[in-house]
């Protein structure tokens, strides 16, 4: 497989893939998240050569939407379909978890689309509660992983 490089990017760098992969039925403006410009937010892109192939963002945010503390939320996780199952998403999640650890985070959570639950489970996340629907997007589960020092 071609070499994949994951690097820190800006929130604006994520918008095109967020729109094309995750929310094609919405406007590009709707693909911007309130926490995108949080000072300690992390945005990561997976590149093959100079082509952006996958993205993910992580924010210091609790499930109730409040910020601060040691809980972090993954949002906007997306990889081009032709690269699914090739480790691209795992590399992005690893970069996000490193970012969370670097900021003393202890818990990482997300609203995972139901078809993506197996992906997150392979990375050590567990489902919490029951499946729920996000209008216009589909069924999800809250998933989490608790970071252990070391």
Buried (B, 14 or more C-beta within 10 A) or exposed (E): EEEBEBEEBEBEBBBEBBBEBBBEEEEEEEBBBEBBEBEBBBBBBBBBEEEBBBBBBBBBBBEEEEBEEBBBBBBBBBBBEEBEEBBBBBBBBBBBBBBBBEBEBBBBBBBBBBEBBEBBBEBBBEBEEEEEEEEEEEEBBBBBBEBEEE
